[in-house]
Amino acid sequence: MEDLYKDELEALAFHDKGEKPAGWRLSPKSLRTFILGQKKPLEYEGRSITISQKFFGNDSLVERCIVSLASSRPLLLIGEPGTAKSFLSELLSAGICGNSRNTIQGSIGLTEDMIKYSWNYALLIAKGPVPEALVPSPLYTGMTEGIITRFEEITRAPLEIQDSLISVLSDKILSIPELKDQPFIMAQRGFNIIATANTRDKGVNEMSSALKRRFNFETVQPIKTIDMEMSVIRSQASKLCADMKPELFDDSFISILASTFRDLRTGTSSGGGKFDRPDAVLSTAEAVQVYQQTVVDAHYYHDDEISMKTFVNNIKSAVIKDKEEDLKTLKNYVKVIAKSEEKSNDELYQEFAKQVAKC
């Protein structure tokens, strides 16, 4: 993120007159602007820099996350897969310390030395446990450099690894008993942890109550309105396919995609109808991928014209995953919507419905 939005971060830092928490590059107000955007461009080095909106959702959620980190409280972002938890944690890290890459990836194979420190065994044998033989891991790096450590999918990590964070979060001290002259390090100002966890992973490795107490929890909800979801699909797919024709980002197709995902995700339509829900999450992130694949296919195989067959097949792949019976759920939903008063005279939707029926 610090590379992708380098110009925006530099322009905000140049104009930032607000008070900054210890170790922060931007004030909380400027960090909010970086994530949520602003209409008025900033003049920087003879250029006009537009601060784009990057996170779409609850603005007050972003503000609470910033306040939590400004008060030195670790932050845990929870929610359904694909709700941009990792994306938000990257944006927060880039704005706070200019480094969103200091990351621990939670998994069943994660060990304590992978998050704290390990040893260069050649130097360890030659010189013994000396500081230069120590190999820093993300937590050690975050503490010594005073930057954010991101912990992705924390509930996928074994319980003993999770609980090894408790003393670090409580005392901001990391013990290194092998170093007799310096058996611990103290975290530099600016250090903090932003963790993420999927609600779908509940019960995999449930966090202990002791660890939970040390985090501020914030739930990231799916995007609730069609217009906002369409805006995200359009803007993100446009960035991913920046070298392709703007005409390919057709609101008619994007509207079908966004409404289909939203209705199947919630089990209800905008008209109040009730439907079976597939097992798939159908997140906005997946909708972006579906439309990106559709645009790429149109560019390379169909002379820059969107193929309805490809569009439907991409939606089908996202919906059914490895559960073929969910195809029936998709077909039943589209069949009902195609007969509704709103869609009965919509030629594009009728074409969409016919193609879904052929799947």
N, C-alpha and C positions, 0 to 999 in steps of 0.2 A: 504493500500500500504506500509506503514512503517513497518508492520509486514511481509508481503509477500516478500518484498525486503530488509529486515533488513541487511543481510550480505553485499549486494551491497552498501547500504547507508553508513554503517560503514567503508567499505573499501575506498569508495570515500572520506569520511570525513577525514580519516587517511592520505591520500595522497594529500589532497587539500591544495595547497599553494596559491591559488588565493584570491584576495580581495573579501570580502563578504559584501553585503549590511547590514545595521543594522538589527539585529534580525534573519538573515538567517543562516542556518546550513551549506549550501553549497554555494560555489561561483557560479555565473552564468555559467561559463564554465563547472564546475563539474555537475551542474544541467542539462545542455544540454546533457552531457555524460550519466547521469543517465537515461534520457528519450529516447535518440536515440541510446545508446549503443556504444561500441567500441570493436575492434577485440582483442586488447592486454589485457590479464587478469591482475588483480592487485594482488600483494602478500599481504596477511593480516593475521596475527596470524598463520603463517605457512601453510596457504591455498592459493590456486590460485582461485580468485574470478572473474568470467566472468560477465561483465556488459552487460546485454542483451538489445536488442532493444525492447522497449515496445510500442512505438507509431509509426505507419507506415503511412506515408503521406508526407506532405510538411515540410522539415526540417526548412526552413526559418520561417514558421508559429510558430514553437516551439521557435525559437530564438526571434521572435518579442514578444511572450507572456512573456518570461523571462525578456526582456528589459522593457516591460510595468510594470511588477511587481517590478523590481529593481528600477524603477523611482517613485515608490509609487502610480502609477496609477491603479485604479481598472480595472479588466479585464472582458469582456463579450465575451464568446464563443458562437457563433450562428451557425446554420446549420441544415441540415435534421436530423431527428431522426436516431440514430444508427451510427453516424459518430465519436463516441468516445469522445464527448465533456466532458462528466462527467469523463471518464477515464483519459483524459488529465488533468483535473482540480485536480483530486486526486493525480496524479503523481507530479504535480507542488507543491501541498500542502505538500505532504510527503517529497519532497526534500528541500523545503524552511524551514518548521517549524517542520517536523516530526509528523504532526497530520493532517490526511485527513478526520477525523470523525466529525469535528466541522461544521455541515451542517444544513442549512435551506432547507426544501423541500417546494417549492412553490405549493400552492393549493388554491382553492376558499375559504376554511375554515381557512386560515392562519390569525392570529390576531397579533397585534403589540406586545403584551406581549410574544408571542411565538418566536419572533425574538430578542427582547431586554431584558426584564426581567419581572418577575412576583413576587408574594409574597407568603410566607408561612403564611397562614391566621391564624393559631394557634398562631404563634409568633407575628404576626401583631396585633392581638387582645390583647395579653398579654403584649407586650412591645411597641407597636406602630411602626411607620415606621423607624426601625433601620437597619443598614447594614446587620446584621445577619439574618434578616427576609427576605431579598431579595433573590430570586431564579434566578440565571443567566441563560440567554438563549444564543444561539450561537453568536449573535452579541456582547453582553456584554462580553462573554468569550474571543472572538477574540481580543477585545479592551484591556481588562485588562491583558491578557497573552501575547499580542503582536504576535498573530498567525493569520493564514489565516482563514477567514470565507467563506465557500462555500455556494452559493445560487443556488440551483437547480431549473430549470424551473421558472425563475423569472417572466416571462410574464403570468404564471398561477396564480400568487398572485394578490389580489385586488389592484386597482390603489392607494388607500390611504396607503396601506402597502408599496408598492414600493416607493412612494414619501416620506415616513418616513425616507428613507435612505439618502435623499438629504443632510440634515444638517450634518449627520455623515460623509458622503464622502467629504463634503466641508471643515468642520472644525476639523474633527477627534475628535469630542466631543459628548458624549451621555448625554442628560439631564435626571436627576432623581429628579424632583421637590418635591417628597415626603420627600426626605432627606434634611432637612434644613441646617445641618452642612456640607453636601457634596452634593450639588445639581447637580453635573455633574461629569463625569469621562473623562479623556483625554486618547486617544489611546496610548498604548505603541508602541515603534518602532518595526516594523515587522508586524504590523496589516495591513491587506488588504482584499479585497473581490474579489473572483472569482465567477462570475455568469455564468449560461448557459441558453440558450433559443432556442427552436425549431422554424425553419422558418415555419413549418406547423401550429404553434400556432399564427401566425400573425393575429392581430385583436381580439384575445381573450381578452387580457388586454394590449393594446399597451402602451409601456413606454412613459412617458412624455419627451418632448425635454430637459427639465431641468435635468432629470435623465440620459438621453442618453449622454449628454455632459460630464458627470462625469466618463464615462467608455471609455476605449479603446476597440473598437469592433474588433474581429478577427473571420473570417468565416472559419469553419472547413469543408472542402470538402470531399465527398466520395472518397475512394481509386480509382484511375483511371486506373491502369494497372492490367491485369489478374494475372501476376506473383506475384505482391505484395499482391493482395487479397488472392491468394492461400497460400502464405507464412503466412499471418495472420490466415487464417482458420486452417492451419496445426498446427501452433505453439500454438494457443489458445485452440483448441480442444485437442491437446496432453496434455496440462496442466490440462484441466478439466477431462481428462480420463487417468491420468498418470499411473494408475495401470493396464491398458489394453495393449494388444499386439501392438507393433509398426507397424506390418503389416496391421493393420486396417486403418491406415492413408495413404490411397492409393491415389496417385496423379491423377490417372485416374478418380476416383470419384470426388475428390476435384476440378479437372479441369472442369468437367461438372457442378458442383454446382456453382463455381465462374463465369463461362461464362454465365450460365443461369441467375443468379442474375444480373450480369452487363448489359447484353443485355436487359433484361426486365426493369431494372431500367432506362436505358438511351433511350430505344425505338429503338436502332440500334445494329446491329451485327458487329463483326470484319470485315466481308466481305462487309459491307456497306448497308446491307438490313435494311428496316424500318419496325417496328412492333408497334402494339398498346401496351400501357403501362398499367399495372394493377394499381389499387389504392394503393396497398401496397407499403411501402417504399423500402423493400428488401435491407436492410443494411448489411454490413459485419458482424455486431454483430448477426443478424438473421441467416446468413449463418453459423456462428460458432455453433449456437444452433442447426440448422438442422443437421450438421455433427456430433455433439456430441450425439444427439438423435439416429442417425443412428448407431454410434459405440456402444453405450450402448445396443441397440436392438440386434446388431450382437453378442455381448459378452454374453448376458443372454439368447437369444432365438435361435441363429443360429450357435452355436459352433464356434464363432469368424470368421464368414464369413458374409460379408455385403450382406443384402437382397436388391435386386433392388426394389422390391415392397415397402419395408419400406422406402428406400431412396426417391423414387418418392412421396410416401404419405407425407413424411415430407416436401418436397419441395412444394407440393400442398397446405398443410396447411399454409405455410408461404405466398404463393402467393395469395390465395383467401380470407384469413381472414374471414370476414362475408359477402363477396360479391361473390356469386356463379358464376356470369357471367364472373368473371376473370379466371375461369377454362378454358373457351373457348379461352381466350387470351393465356394462357399457352400452350394449345394443338396446336393452330395454329402456334405459334412460334416454338415449337419443331418439328412439322411436316415439316415446311419449312427448318429448319436447318438440319434435318435428310436427306433431299434430296440434300443438298449442296455437292459440289465436295469434300470439306474437310471432311465431316462426312459420306458420302455414303458407304465407306468401313470400317468404324470404328464399329467393332462388339459391343463394349460396348455401344456406343451411340445409335446404332440401337435397342439394348435391352432396353435401357432407353426410347427411343421413343415409342416402343411397349407398355411399361408399362404405359406411360403417356396417350396413346390413350385409354387404358382400364379404366381410371379414370372416 
